[in-house]
């Protein structure tokens, strides 16, 4: 049986009663700020790439292809990050479970920032950058773009799980949903900032799509270069936050167990077995939770990336809406999206994560069938309606997801397990659907896109039915039995 936790006075995190107590000096407000601001910066970098992939990269990096093929190639580079994310989840998860959540999150922020700034300095296929390489760098341009995109995905793969663990492992009992909404809100803030910066520099530099226009020459690069300032701010905030109380207790417990095992092995003249890897343990003991969580969250990823980067391209290239209009609508949608995240996250503390996420998926199944018929009416109202409703449905599921995944996994490999489940959903819902949709739309089959999205939501609903409610789970350091096969999803 799992052990139930004690609830310290005030707003302290619930800690194990069987381990020495640890002091909690960092306030919950600072934890919320660190997780939200760091995630905002990480996802700002990620989203400006998606916006540029829709508006700029087809012409700059794939100029010899026809428009449809160039768009497909551009979104293929966008998809590279999703395949890099599980790699980042495994590697950063390992260090997050071994050396701590805080130190690992500092490195994810640095890697993301460096990769993003480099994209802003990268010359095009046959165009220069800030007066350098005026004739372009040929095939090296898309190649280096893919490399930078890989490192963006690599960093984000380790970012999300660490940011949600930072809040979930500090959260008082009964408030994990409310605390874990802060890193989730960072995504809405980032979408607002990325749309806003592109809108400002599009208006300042002009909205021309010609390669010689100021926007195509340098305007699109400024949002990428501004990332350097944001990263410095994020690093300063994250370095002031202490490691989570749950992780510190976990370290103390593991050190005690290692010393006892070593002493017993020495007395019995045995060689002490090497310490197992968090990645291996997560796959060995909780592979079902990884698969079910990934499947359950696939719907929300498909809605989000189709509703942001892909629709940005579709609205400008196919429907003929102006770039400032599309970006302005994105800023409004980000605010609505953030409100949906906050309300659903807090409500999930009352009725459970499973019911709230299930509501989102239930709405997504029919809605996705109507998205393109509504869009193809060509009106600006129709585009706004599709964008707002899609992000509201996504936000309903995304709010509770920040608490759900940390609750599913044991403390000793929680960073790894949560990251793998989340990024599996990213591949299934965020990488493959935009690529398939670009090919379908190129062939004139918009209804097929709706069918694909609806089918992904049906798959997510099946996984939600297989999932157990997690909001009452104990997540402190020894919420496990002596039998290492016991999973953390068992109720206290």
C-alpha positions, 0 to 999 in steps of 0.5 A, a space after each residue: 500500500 502507498 503511504 499517506 502524507 502529512 500536511 504541514 501548516 500553512 502553504 508548505 508542500 506535504 512531506 513524508 512523515 518517515 523522513 527528516 523534515 526539510 525547510 521550505 524557504 522559497 515562497 509559493 509566489 516565487 515558485 509560481 513566477 519561476 515556473 511560469 516565466 521560465 516556461 514563457 521564455 522557452 515556449 516563446 522561442 518555440 512559437 516564434 519558430 512556428 510563426 516564422 515557419 508559416 510566414 518566412 521560412 518557405 521563401 527564405 530556406 526553400 526558395 526552389 520549391 513550389 509554394 505547397 512543397 516549400 510549406 511542407 518542407 518548412 513544417 517538416 523542420 518544425 516537426 524535427 523538434 518533436 522527435 528531439 523532445 523525447 531525447 531531451 525528456 530522457 536525458 534531462 529527465 535523468 539529470 532532473 531525477 539525479 541532480 535536481 529539478 532546478 539545476 536541470 531547468 537552468 540548462 534547458 533555458 540556456 540551450 533553448 536561448 542559444 539555439 533561438 538566437 542562432 536562428 535569428 542570425 542564420 543566412 537564407 538559401 540565397 539571401 544574407 543576414 545583416 549584410 553577411 553572406 549576401 548570396 546565401 549559404 545554399 544547402 547549409 541554410 536549411 541544414 543548420 535550421 534543422 540542427 537549431 530546431 533539433 536543439 530547441 526541441 531537445 531543450 523543450 523536451 526537458 523543460 516542461 516536466 521540470 517546470 511542472 514538477 517544480 510547482 507540483 512538488 511545492 504545492 500544498 495538498 488539494 492545490 496541485 492543479 492550481 499551482 501546476 497551472 502556472 507553467 501551463 500559463 507560460 504557454 499562453 503568455 508565450 503565444 501572446 508574446 510571439 504573435 505580438 513581436 511578429 506583429 510589431 516588427 511586421 508593421 514596422 518593417 512592412 508586411 511585404 512577402 517579397 524577399 527584398 522587403 524589410 520584414 523578410 530581410 531583417 524584421 522576422 529576425 528581431 524576435 529571435 534575437 530578443 530571446 537573449 534578453 528574455 533568457 537572462 531574465 529567466 536565468 536570474 529568476 530560476 537561480 533564486 529558487 530552491 530545490 523542491 522539498 520532495 526532491 530533497 527528501 528523495 535524495 535523503 531517502 536514497 542516500 540512506 538506502 544506498 548506505 544500508 545496502 552497501 553495509 549489508 553487501 559488505 557484511 555478506 561479501 557481495 558486490 553492490 549492484 550499480 544504481 539503475 537509471 531513471 529512464 530504465 526504471 520508468 520504462 520497466 515499471 510504468 510503461 503503461 502510464 507513459 503510453 496512456 498519458 501520451 495517448 490521452 494528451 494527443 488530442 490537445 497537442 493536435 488542437 494546439 499546433 493545428 490551431 496556432 502555427 498551421 492555421 497561421 500559414 493556412 489563413 495567410 497563404 490559402 485564405 488570403 487574410 493579412 499577416 497583421 490580422 492573423 497575428 492580432 487574432 493570435 494575441 486575442 486568442 492567447 488571452 482566451 486560451 490562458 483563461 481556459 487554462 486557469 479555470 480548468 486547472 483550478 476546477 480539476 482540484 475539485 472534480 479531478 483531472 480525468 473528468 476535465 480532460 475528458 470534457 475537452 476531448 469529448 468536445 474536440 471529437 465533433 468540433 474538428 470535423 467542422 473546422 475546415 468547412 467553417 474556415 473555408 467560408 473565407 470570412 475573417 469572423 470564421 477564422 476568429 471563431 475557429 481559432 478561439 474555440 479550438 484554443 478554448 477546447 485545448 486550454 480545458 485539457 491543458 490546464 490539468 495536464 500540469 498536475 496530472 503527469 507528475 501525479 502518475 509517477 514515482 518520485 525517483 523517476 518522476 521527471 523522466 516519466 512525466 517528460 516521456 509521456 508528455 513528449 510522446 503526445 507531442 509526437 503523435 499530436 504535434 509533429 505528425 498531424 501538421 505534416 499530414 495536414 499540409 499534404 492533404 491540403 496541398 491535394 485539396 482534401 481539407 475534410 480529411 484533415 478534420 477526420 484525422 483530428 477527430 480520430 486522434 481525439 477518439 484515441 485520446 478518449 479511449 486512453 482517458 477511459 483507461 486512466 485512473 484518477 490521480 488528483 488524490 495521489 500522494 507524491 511525496 518521497 516515499 509514496 511507494 512500498 518496498 515492492 519497487 513494482 508498485 506504481 505511483 498511480 495507486 491510491 493512498 
